[in-house]
């Protein structure tokens, strides 16, 4: 079991390094550079706005607990 986890960890590590090398190649050395940059910025903006919208959704749909309600 431990050997399987180690192998999976090494595979993830090597895949991430390979993905980064591919990204650097596409961004710096290929003619696809403008579209790669645009897609990168789009994914970053979408990720940040997605997390913020999820927080807003959770705030809007979560029922208040007794400890969060104040008597006025």
N, C-alpha and C positions, 0 to 999 in steps of 0.2 A: 504494500500500500504506500509506504513512504517513497519507494523508488518511482512509483507512478506519479506521485505529486511532484517529485523532483524533475521528472521528465516533462511534465506539463509546464512547470515553472520555466525550465530551460527553453521549451518551445515558445512560450509566451514572450520571454525575454528576447530571443533571437528574432521572432516575428516583429516585435516592436522596433528593434534596431533596423531590420530590413525595411519596414514601413517608413521609418524616418529617412533612410538613405534614398528610397524611392521618391519621397516627398521633396527632399532637397534637389534631387535630379530634375523632377518635374518643375520645380519652382525656379531653379537657377540655370539649368542647362538646356531646357527644351523650348520649343515654340509654344507650348501650352502654358507658359508662365502666367499670362494675364488671367486666363480662366481659372487656373489653380489658385491664384491670389483672390480672385472674386469669390470663388466657392469657399475658400478658407474663412474669409471675413463673414460671408453669409452664414456658415455653420456656427461660428463663434457668436454672432449676434442672435441667431436663432436659439442657441443653447442658453445664453444668458436670459433672453426674454422668455423662453420656455420655463426656466426655473422660477423667474419672478411671477409669471402667470400661475404656476402651480402653487406658489406660496399664497397668492391672492385667492385662488380657488379654495385652498384649505382654510383660510381665514373666513371666507364667506360661508362655507358649508359645515364647519365644525360647530357642534352644539356647545354652549358654554357649560363649564363645570361649576360646582358650588363654590370652589375656591376662587374662581375668576370673576364672580358676580359680586359687586359691591352694593351695599344698601345706602341709599341717599335719602 
